[in-house]
Amino acid sequence: MKKVSIVFSLLIFVLTAFVSVSQLFVVPKGWPKQGYDFSRNPLSNEKIALGRALFYDPVLSKNNTISCASCHNPYNAFAHADHQLSHGIEDKIGKRNAPALVNLAWQKKFMWDGAINHLDMQSLFPITHPDEMGEQLDQVISKLKGATIYPKLFYKAYQDSVITGEHLLKAIAQFMLTLVSSNSKYDSVMRHQAVFSNQEKNGYQLFKKNCNSCHTEPLFTNHEFENNGLPINKILKDFGRMKVTGLVTDSLKFKVPTLRNIQYSSPYMHDGRFARLQDVLKHYTLSIQKSATLSQKLQQPIVLTSNERVDIIAFLLTLTDNSFISNPNFNYPKYNLYP
């Protein structure tokens, strides 16, 4: 017993050996104030460690095969690689592409249609959705109680070994709050630590002229819902935000995604219809579909030559933050949750 106790103590030390709390969340210089209210869920090393363990654990799904990371892989900027649409338990397929998880403290609405309005509740949707993780929260809690390590982790995080749904969801939110990306080449240029190449500089100017109204710096999203002129997917029949609000004026409107780390987060759009950035730019210059709810920002045609499209892509690649992609604090925990 003494040996087992020592092993668990060492394991919990590894789980909580993050950087100091004061460094867990830092607003980058020049960025707007975050919207998340940390006073209602104060960050701690122990809660983040718990949230990280839960994020990567398939025990959250009905058949213990799908974790949050199954659709939000750190090496794909916490988006979903290889598939246009998210894949769930029993090979079920969802209706939408899994968006990248990054800079979530600045967001007030989540999911492509904004159906969730608080990060603390966001993970409940995929956990309980029948085509994703397909589980019930009380069943997740029951399974966690039966795992040797989790009561200890919950005690470390909340000074209470009783596992509750509120603490589970808030811990996952804490881990996701730490997923801040602000160290790309673009950021270095803005800090006067680097310079754009001529091609990147030209792409930046073209981006500011044609794209920045929706993909607003420095977060590269305006957090709004826009109809970007995509023809409706006749199989999915997804009308976006209208499903949430019931307003015809919200038909075909989807959340504007961030462009940070876009190099790694393909495929693109809410239904993953475009595999390449070249295809995305061709859409905006050649294939905008007019409709009653088309974004006002796209009413006038975007005219770009093929060389200019290449220059914009060169700029978009400067939004890649390799330190974010490879951050060991974000990756799969190197320990066994079930010794």
Residue pairs with C-beta under 8 A, 6 or more apart in sequence:
7 339
8 148
8 149
8 152
8 339
11 149
11 335
11 339
12 152
12 153
12 156
14 334
14 335
15 49
15 50
15 52
15 53
15 153
15 156
15 333
15 335
16 45
16 46
16 49
16 156
17 45
18 24
18 45
18 48
18 49
18 329
19 329
21 43
21 44
21 45
24 43
24 45
24 48
24 178
25 34
25 38
25 43
25 105
25 177
25 178
25 180
26 180
27 33
27 34
28 180
28 182
28 187
28 218
29 191
30 190
30 218
31 106
31 182
31 218
31 219
32 106
32 219
34 105
34 106
35 105
35 106
35 107
35 108
36 104
36 105
36 106
36 119
36 177
40 120
41 120
41 170
41 173
41 174
43 174
43 177
43 178
44 157
44 174
46 153
46 156
46 157
47 157
47 158
47 170
47 171
47 174
48 171
48 174
48 175
48 178
49 153
49 156
49 157
50 153
50 154
50 156
50 157
50 171
50 174
51 171
51 172
51 173
51 174
51 175
51 176
52 175
52 329
52 330
52 333
53 149
53 150
53 153
53 333
53 337
54 60
54 68
54 168
54 171
54 172
54 175
55 67
55 68
55 69
55 72
55 172
55 175
55 176
56 67
56 68
56 69
56 332
56 333
57 67
57 337
58 64
58 65
58 66
58 67
58 70
59 140
59 143
59 144
59 147
60 66
60 67
60 68
60 127
60 133
60 135
60 140
61 67
61 88
61 89
61 127
61 132
61 133
61 134
61 135
62 89
62 133
62 134
62 135
62 139
63 89
63 90
63 134
64 143
65 89
66 87
66 88
66 89
66 132
66 133
68 123
68 126
68 172
69 332
70 87
71 80
71 86
71 87
71 98
71 126
71 132
72 78
72 79
72 80
72 98
72 100
72 101
73 79
73 80
73 81
74 325
74 327
74 330
74 331
74 332
75 81
75 264
75 325
76 100
76 264
76 265
77 100
77 102
77 181
77 260
77 261
77 262
77 264
77 265
77 324
77 325
78 100
78 101
78 102
78 179
78 330
79 97
79 98
79 99
79 100
79 101
79 264
79 265
79 266
80 86
80 87
80 97
80 98
80 272
81 266
83 93
83 97
83 267
83 272
84 97
84 267
84 271
84 272
84 273
85 93
85 94
85 95
85 96
85 97
85 271
85 272
86 93
86 94
86 96
86 97
86 98
86 131
86 132
87 93
87 94
88 94
88 129
88 130
88 131
88 132
88 133
88 134
89 132
89 133
89 134
90 134
92 130
92 131
92 132
92 134
93 131
94 129
94 131
94 132
95 131
95 236
95 238
95 271
96 112
96 238
96 270
96 271
96 272
97 112
97 267
97 268
97 269
97 270
97 271
97 272
99 112
99 255
99 257
100 257
100 258
100 260
100 261
100 265
101 176
101 179
102 179
102 180
102 181
102 258
102 260
102 261
102 324
103 179
103 180
103 181
103 182
103 219
103 258
103 260
104 110
104 119
104 176
104 177
104 179
105 119
105 177
105 180
106 219
106 223
107 119
107 223
108 117
108 223
109 116
109 117
109 223
109 255
110 116
110 117
110 118
110 119
110 122
111 122
111 125
111 255
112 240
112 254
112 255
112 270
113 225
113 240
113 241
113 243
113 244
113 254
113 255
114 225
114 241
114 244
114 255
115 125
115 243
115 244
116 122
116 125
119 173
119 176
119 177
120 169
120 170
120 173
121 169
122 173
122 176
123 169
123 172
123 173
123 176
124 137
124 169
125 132
126 132
126 133
127 133
127 135
127 137
127 140
128 134
128 135
128 136
128 137
137 165
137 168
138 165
140 165
140 168
141 163
141 164
141 165
141 168
144 150
144 151
144 154
144 163
144 168
145 151
145 163
147 337
147 338
148 338
148 339
149 337
149 338
149 339
150 163
150 337
151 161
151 163
152 161
154 160
154 161
154 162
154 163
154 167
155 161
157 167
157 171
158 167
160 167
178 329
178 330
179 324
179 330
180 324
181 260
181 261
181 321
181 324
182 218
182 321
183 321
183 323
183 324
184 260
184 261
184 318
184 319
184 320
184 321
185 194
185 196
185 200
185 318
185 319
185 320
186 315
186 318
186 319
187 218
187 321
188 194
189 195
189 196
189 318
190 218
196 204
196 315
196 318
197 314
199 310
199 311
199 314
200 311
200 314
200 315
200 317
200 318
202 308
202 311
203 311
203 312
203 313
203 314
203 315
203 316
204 315
204 318
206 304
206 308
206 311
206 312
206 315
207 215
207 312
207 315
207 316
210 284
210 302
210 304
210 312
211 312
213 222
213 297
214 221
214 222
214 224
214 226
214 228
214 256
214 295
214 297
215 221
215 222
215 256
215 258
215 259
216 222
219 258
219 260
220 258
220 259
220 260
220 319
221 255
221 256
221 257
221 258
221 259
222 256
223 255
223 256
224 255
224 256
225 240
225 241
225 250
225 253
225 254
225 255
225 256
226 253
226 254
226 256
226 295
226 297
226 298
227 240
227 251
227 252
227 253
227 254
227 291
227 293
227 294
227 295
228 254
228 284
228 288
228 295
228 298
229 283
229 284
229 287
229 288
229 289
229 290
229 291
229 294
229 295
229 298
230 252
230 269
230 273
230 283
230 289
231 289
232 238
232 239
232 252
233 271
233 273
236 271
238 270
238 271
239 251
239 252
240 250
240 251
240 252
240 253
240 254
240 270
241 247
241 250
241 253
241 254
241 255
242 248
242 250
242 251
242 252
242 253
244 250
249 293
250 293
251 291
251 292
251 293
252 291
252 293
253 293
254 270
259 316
259 319
260 319
260 321
261 319
261 320
261 321
261 324
261 325
262 268
262 277
262 316
262 319
262 320
263 316
263 317
263 319
263 320
264 320
264 325
266 274
266 275
266 276
266 277
267 273
267 274
267 275
268 274
268 275
268 277
268 279
268 280
269 280
274 280
274 283
277 313
277 316
278 309
278 313
281 304
281 309
281 312
281 313
282 309
284 298
284 302
285 301
285 302
285 303
285 304
285 309
288 294
288 298
288 301
288 302
304 312
324 330
